[in-house]
Structure formats: structure tokens, C-alpha cells
Amino acid sequence: MTSCGRFEAEGLLLLEQGLPLDEHFATCADCLAARASYERLRREVGSLGEGEEPPAGWQARVRERIEERRESRRRWWTWWLVPAAVAASLALFLLVRTPSPQVAVSLLVEVQAGSVVHRGGDAQPGDVLHLTASLGESGEARHAELRVYRNDRELVLRCSDASPCARRGSELRASIPLDGIGRYQSLLLLSAGVLPPPAANLDGDAAAALAAGAEVELGPEVVVR
Amino acid sequence: MSGQPLQEPSRASGVLAWHPRDPDEEALAALDRRDPDAALSVLMRAYGSAVYRYCRQMVTDADLAEEAHQLTFVQAYEGLAGFGRRSSFKTWLFGIARHRCLDVLKMHRRRQKRFGPIDDEPDLPEPGGSVEDRLAERSLAQALERCLRTLVPRVRVAILLRFQQGLSYPEIARLSDEKAPALQVRVARALPFLRRCLEEKGMAP
């Protein structure tokens, strides 16, 4: 520990600013010791994690995820373009003919900016938020609800079977425009019984749903700037 | 494996020789050929380890750090077509990595707040070797990692980008949309805090 406080109070900032130190710092023994100590600290931070490598196969995983997102975009494209009647018929056909896939409960949150769809957390006013919930193996038998809160307080989306939600087997989808600046937090609620009505407060509503025995899946936050 | 340059042949002196090539040049050339896959390969090879080290120190939980690391390159790929060439690829990538690390940290905290602690003790990175004479050095590094974790994320970002990644203040300012003087003050104030934290752990730098 050094006794001269001037180096910490002035010298460190001068060094970070790339400015020369005044003469005191070249002659004060405590300051010289402090400077040497901070140089070592900088080097230590610089060598943190040295030699650490990402896990094997990470590059292949990145490419897989890119492909998954491409596929997801293609799905949305199809979703919007195929006439509703054809989609409904196909959905009905698939529902009758194929068994439900064994899927886990999940909530996919995507942002559509123009023609580009991404899963990043940033968005701009005018973008569209797309939610795709997989309701799991027993999801069809349970009540499922999608909610989106803005800034944790304002409930901007709540739907289940009716518009803007669209339910197909064990999948529930909804889209909303991101009109206002703020943080948008998505929730999927799955319950065998009746869910408590929302009080337009994310924390309170999530706690009430959990207390009522609901399964709560939290999506990634999207920030509209 | 950071900044590993690719090589290309040159006949400048009449003799076939191999010269290292800057990864940014290589990636830009791939973009000019409209080959974003090749550009991504170059960027992953050149900056994959550096971005990983940064994410690991920012997030500390190994799974979340891997998530942020992979998302950085996924998002980079999707943004390659719009890369403005106003900064280096390194600065650009760390700008993306900064956002993704802060996102996973926020999400982790929100989950902890709502559904209880998921992992009270985040994984510590395992150092490469376990040689006895590196034990002291290793414990200093671990103490420093713990001290860094006590800094708020925006201060940790500045410290790591400045000293671990060697970015200049103007570069950090550009990628974090802040002012360089504010970052300099932030770092200068954080260093005594780190030093005292280490001293409290009996690890004077």
C-alpha cells in the first residue's frame, strides 16, 4: 500500500488520457511504486483467460444456428404468403395425419425489421415482434397464453386462442408491432386450470401464475431504441 | 488462436513466397466476392478466441458465455452484408459481443430474480496447464476474475476491452456509443477499486 494518494487521484487518469505526468510523479517514491503496481495490474487483466479456447466444434455450431435461423425466416415467409384457407386446410390435414412431435416447452422470440428476421435483443420502432411457443407434449390439453410486457408494467399483448394468437396443435404464435421505445419482455404461461387475471405488472403476474401452478417460460428481452 | 493470419502466395521477387495476410483484408476480399461464408470463416478463425476470452470474463458462466460467443458470430454473419467498413472487423465484432454478453447477463439476472438462483457460483475458467509453479499466478488470476465480477457490467466492459483486448478509447467509445473521456474516467476510477479488492484477498499486484 502506498501513502501518496495523488497518483490514484490524478496520475491514473492522466495515463489513461495519454497525457504526460507532472514532475511530482517522477520523483515521489510512493507514486513510482504505485505506478509500477498499476502496470502489473493492467498486464494481469491483459492476460486473463490467456490460452483459453472456445469449445471444440463451436464454428460448426455457429453455422448450424445460422442455418436454423434461415429456416425460421423461410417459415415466416411461408406463413405470411400462403393463403389462409390453404394454411388452415394443411394444418388440419397435418393435425389429423401426423402425431404431435415430442417437443419441449419453449418460447422463440424474433424481431422482423423489414424483410430481415433476427433473434437479437435490439429493435427499432416499427419492427414486428414474432412469438412462437412450443407447448410441449401435453401442451394441447392445457391452457396456453402469450403475454408481452413493455417496461415490466404495461401489458401490450395477451392472447390465447383468439387473434392475435394463432394456435396450431402444440404451437402458439402471435405477432405485434413494436411501436414504442422500451424493453419488451415476453412470457408463455401454461396452465391446467384458470390463470389469475393480469395486474399489468410483470413480476406480480409471473409470481401469481407460478403460485397458481402455471408453468412460466420467459423469452429473451427485446429493447426498442 | 487470436489474429492467426492467412497466407497467400506472392511472386513479387520472382520467387514464389508466402506472405501473411491481414484477416480484415481477407474478409473484405471475401465480401467483395459476395462470399459471406468465406468471410465468416476468416473472422471466426481470426477473432474467435479473443471474443471467447472476452465473453468468458464478461459472463463467467461457461454455458452463457458460449451462448453469447456463438450469437456474436451468428449476428455478425447476418450483418456482414451491411458492414460499413468504417471500423475494423475486430471493433465491429466486439461491439456485437458487448451487446450479446450484456443481454445474456440481463436475462440471467432476470431469471434469478423471478425464479430463484440458477447458479450461485458461476464456473471459473479452467487454465490451460496445472504446473505447480504457476499456482500462485493462477490464484492471482482467479482473485482478479472475482474482483472483476464485482464491477458493474459497463465498467467491466471498458476494463476488458481496454486491457484484455487492447482496444483504444476511441474504438471502445465507437462500439459502445459512449464518449472516450467518460470511459477514461471510468477505467481510472475502477483500477484503484480492483487493486484494493486484490489486496483484501492478499494478492497485491
Interface residues (C-beta under 8 A of the other chain):
Chain A: M1 E8 L12 L13 L15 E16 Q17 S37 Y38 R40 L41 R42 E44 V45 G46 S47 L48 G49 E50 G51 E52 E53 P54 P55 W58 Q59 R61 V62 R63 R65 I66 R69 V116 H118 R119 G120 G121 D122 Q185 D203 A206 A207 L210 V216 L218 P220 E221
Chain B: M1 L40 S41 M44 G48 S49 Y52 R53 R56 Q57 E66 H69 Q70 L71 F73 V74 Q75 Y77 E78 H99 R100 D103 K106 M107 R110 R111 K113 R114 F115 P125 E126 P127 G128 G129 L140 A141 L144 E145 L148 I159 L160 F163 Q164 G166 Y169 P181 Q184 V185 V187 A188 L191 P192 L194 R195 L198 E199 A204 P205
